[in-house]
Amino acid sequence: MKKVAISIGDLNGIGIEIALNAHDTIKKDIEPIYVVSKRMLKEASKLLGIDIPKDFQTISPDVDDFNIKPGKVSKKSGKYSFASFKKAIELAQNKEVDAILTLPINKEAWDKAGVKYKGHTDYLREVFRQDAIMMLGCNKMFVALYTEHIPLKDVSKRVKTKPFKKFLLDLKSSLKSDEKIAVLGLNPHAGDNSVLGDEEKYIKKAIKGANKKIGFEQFIGPIVPDIAFTPHFRENFKYFVAVYHDQGLAPLKALYFDESINVSLNLPILRVSVDHGTAFDIAYKGKDVKLESYLNCVEYICNH
């Protein structure tokens, strides 16, 4: 049974409620170690009206406790969630756990706390000095993002043959799969032979170079973006490469919002995350907090 460090996310949000509600289910498949202090756990438990399971194993992050303010963006909660994530990484680096599962953080809270990273993946890149790949999805469909949290006006500047080819080869290496992978074009109609943009010529060269290196035609494209996620294509492809954030995630979340997860590839550790936010609007209100993404994270860890 794998040991998994679970960074607790923003304690003003729904993460701790998910962890408490799902504990009896996930402990059948993994040994979870929750990165949260006993005092913070007790406060959250009292606010939620949920008992703490007797076998709820915790380790404290290196940060001061604070008073939970349900549904609020807070400097202290941002600082705490970042410290929880850092401690989970340390456990993985020291081989004390086999994987990391991250509950949702709030980017504004991180910013208020002086955390310079836009999210988990940015910090992982710096810690491991590797080009971590953000891949989101579920067993039915996964989307890997070539660019992520950058302005749309900057995306085309990043589409060059050499870095795109490296991205494809890193993705291939991380997936350890020979399944065909659909690569989307950037422009409408995939550029229509440069009539609507010429970025596709770089994507095409990158695909050709990556396939030559691999030794067979694994990457297919560039695919016209507006048909890539139609039922026909989804019957033939499980993995997709999107050139920018919303190109891949808008269709993914329209199709599989509740069940999707976020996987960080091309790293020396296994890290997965729920693919949803802190849901401040329902935190600590006794609403129906969905567990599907969290449980799918555990399933992914068990299978990898």
C-alpha positions, 0 to 999 in steps of 0.5 A, a space after each residue: 500500500 502506497 504512502 501518500 502525503 496530502 497537502 491540505 490546501 486552503 483551510 478556508 475552503 473545501 479541502 479539509 472537508 473533502 479529506 475528512 469525508 473521504 478518509 474511510 474510503 481512501 484508507 482502503 487503498 493508500 496510507 494517507 498522511 495529512 499535512 496539517 497540524 492537530 490544532 488546525 484539524 480540530 478547529 476545522 472539524 468543529 466548524 464542519 461538525 465532522 468527527 476526526 477519524 481515529 486513524 487520521 495521521 497528520 504531520 505539521 507544516 513549518 508555519 504558525 497556526 491561524 484562525 479559520 475564516 470560512 470562504 475568505 481569501 486570507 494571507 494566513 491561509 495562503 501562507 499555511 497552504 503553501 507551507 503544507 505543500 512544501 512539507 509534502 514535497 519534502 516527504 516525497 524527496 526524502 522517500 518517506 511517501 510514494 506520492 503527493 496529493 494536493 487539495 485546492 489552494 487559492 492563488 490570490 491568498 498565495 499572492 497576499 502571503 508573498 508567495 511568488 508562484 502562480 500555483 503548485 506546478 510553478 513551484 515544482 518546476 523550480 524545486 526540481 529544475 525540470 519542465 513539469 507538464 500539466 496534464 488534466 483529465 480522467 480515464 476517458 480523456 487527458 489533455 496536456 497543456 503546452 502553455 498554461 497560465 500566460 496571457 493569450 496574446 503571448 501564446 503564439 510567441 511560444 510556438 516554436 519547433 524546438 521547445 514544442 518538440 521537447 515538450 512532446 518527447 517529455 510527454 512521451 517519456 512521462 506517459 510511457 505509452 505508445 497510444 496515439 496522441 492528438 496535437 491541436 493546431 493553434 489557429 482556426 482551421 489549423 491555419 488553413 495552410 498559413 492563410 489564418 496563421 503560420 504557427 502550425 508549420 512549427 507544430 508540424 515540424 515538432 511533430 515530425 521531429 518527435 515521431 522520428 526520434 520515437 521511431 513511429 507516428 505517435 503524435 498526430 496533427 496539427 488537428 483542427 481545434 474545433 473538431 478535436 473534441 467531437 465524439 469521433 475524435 474522442 473515440 480514437 484518442 485518449 490523449 490530447 495536446 492543447 497549445 493553450 490553457 482554455 483550448 484544452 480545459 474548456 472542452 475537458 471541463 464541459 465533458 468531465 468536470 466532476 471527475 477530472 484530476 490534475 497530474 504533474 508529469 516529467 518530474 522525479 516524484 508523482 504528484 496529482 491534484 483535484 481539478 477544482 478550486 477552493 469553492 469558498 461559496 460552499 465551504 463550511 456550509 454543509 453543502 454537498 461537497 463532491 469527492 469524485 475528483 479526489 477519489 480519482 486522484 487516489 485511483 491514479 496514484 494506485 495505478 502508477 
